[in-house]
Amino acid sequence: MITEKTARIRALNDELRLHAKGGKRVISRRVADMGPMYVYSCIEAVRAFDAFSEANDPHGEHDFGALEVWGISVFWKIDYYDPALEVGSPAPDDPTQCGRVLIIMFADEY
């Protein structure tokens, strides 16, 4: 059962994942070293990701995904920090109290 708070977190996470709004998007150094076309392909694959299930999204927040880009396993993850990005956020459902960071990395970097 998705609560109102979870639905708000999901909407904020989707806004970051789909439109790069409401947070920061970070690419791991190793992903970046693959070159701009690979990075672009990763970003587009994260945007297109919709395979959320109980197995990979048990809290219903749309905060993690595993996929393949050019045959390489890639993970993406959204973490919740305070607005200064120093410690965890006390309220991930409130954008005034939460700085979201989406990182795209290779599976073995997780």
Phi, psi and omega per residue, in radians:
M1 nan 2.184 -3.133
I2 -1.548 2.139 3.102
T3 -1.441 2.959 3.095
E4 -1.083 -0.691 3.120
K5 -1.102 -0.800 3.121
T6 -1.101 -0.700 3.115
A7 -1.086 -0.671 3.116
R8 -1.177 -0.763 3.102
I9 -1.060 -0.780 3.131
R10 -1.037 -0.801 -3.131
A11 -1.085 -0.731 3.125
L12 -1.172 -0.702 3.100
N13 -1.137 -0.727 3.117
D14 -1.128 -0.636 3.115
E15 -1.093 -0.722 3.093
L16 -1.196 -0.838 -3.084
R17 -1.123 -0.759 -3.054
L18 -1.463 -0.631 -2.971
H19 -2.180 0.067 -3.120
A20 0.957 0.675 3.123
K21 -2.091 2.467 3.068
G22 1.539 0.333 3.117
G23 3.042 -2.903 -3.136
K24 -2.019 2.549 3.052
R25 -1.948 2.257 -3.077
V26 -2.167 2.436 3.097
I27 -1.988 2.298 3.117
S28 -1.101 2.739 -3.130
R29 -1.036 -0.740 -3.109
R30 -1.162 -0.683 3.071
V31 -1.122 -0.791 3.134
A32 -1.041 -0.634 -3.133
D33 -1.142 -0.258 3.105
M34 -1.308 -0.233 3.083
G35 1.853 2.852 -3.033
P36 -1.115 -0.579 3.129
M37 -1.210 -0.639 3.097
Y38 -1.192 -0.770 3.110
V39 -1.028 -0.811 3.108
Y40 -1.024 -0.752 3.125
S41 -1.098 -0.676 3.099
C42 -1.131 -0.811 -3.138
I43 -1.053 -0.775 3.128
E44 -1.155 -0.641 3.109
A45 -1.166 -0.672 3.083
V46 -1.144 -0.738 3.109
R47 -1.078 -0.651 -3.086
A48 -1.439 -0.222 -3.061
F49 -1.070 2.225 3.085
D50 -2.513 0.335 -3.086
A51 -1.553 0.774 3.124
F52 -1.270 2.399 3.137
S53 -2.584 3.016 3.082
E54 -1.035 -0.592 -3.101
A55 -1.205 -0.713 -3.074
N56 -1.854 -0.061 -3.120
D57 -2.510 1.025 -3.008
P58 -1.095 -0.413 -3.138
H59 -1.691 -0.086 3.093
G60 1.260 0.382 -3.063
E61 -1.654 -0.091 -3.094
H62 0.944 0.875 -3.067
D63 -1.971 0.126 -3.117
F64 -2.719 2.566 3.033
G65 -2.702 2.612 3.062
A66 -2.152 2.326 -3.105
L67 -2.697 3.096 3.067
E68 -2.067 2.387 3.055
V69 -2.232 2.076 -3.084
W70 0.981 0.621 3.113
G71 1.381 0.154 -3.122
I72 -1.969 2.338 3.133
S73 -1.216 2.205 -3.126
V74 -2.221 2.428 3.015
F75 -1.976 2.642 2.917
W76 -2.295 2.560 -3.057
K77 -2.564 2.410 3.034
I78 -1.879 2.227 3.072
D79 -1.984 2.699 -3.067
Y80 -1.970 2.116 3.133
Y81 -2.123 2.940 2.977
D82 -1.181 2.926 -3.087
P83 -0.996 -0.468 3.125
A84 -1.487 -0.011 -3.138
L85 1.037 0.686 -3.124
E86 -1.893 -0.650 -3.132
V87 -2.417 3.006 3.119
G88 -1.064 2.610 -3.137
S89 -1.375 2.413 3.056
P90 -1.359 -0.248 -3.046
A91 -2.586 1.409 -3.111
P92 -1.148 -0.181 3.096
D93 -1.559 -0.061 -3.107
D94 -2.049 1.865 -3.089
P95 -1.091 -0.300 3.080
T96 -1.367 -0.276 -3.136
Q97 -2.034 0.155 -3.035
C98 -2.445 2.217 2.971
G99 -1.812 2.009 -3.118
R100 -1.554 2.466 3.066
V101 -2.296 2.110 3.060
L102 -1.800 2.105 3.097
I103 -1.934 2.402 3.038
I104 -1.938 2.188 -3.044
M105 -2.564 2.883 3.003
F106 -1.267 2.625 -3.090
A107 -0.977 -0.655 -3.113
D108 -1.329 -0.034 3.063
E109 -1.624 -0.136 -3.073
Y110 -1.280 nan nan
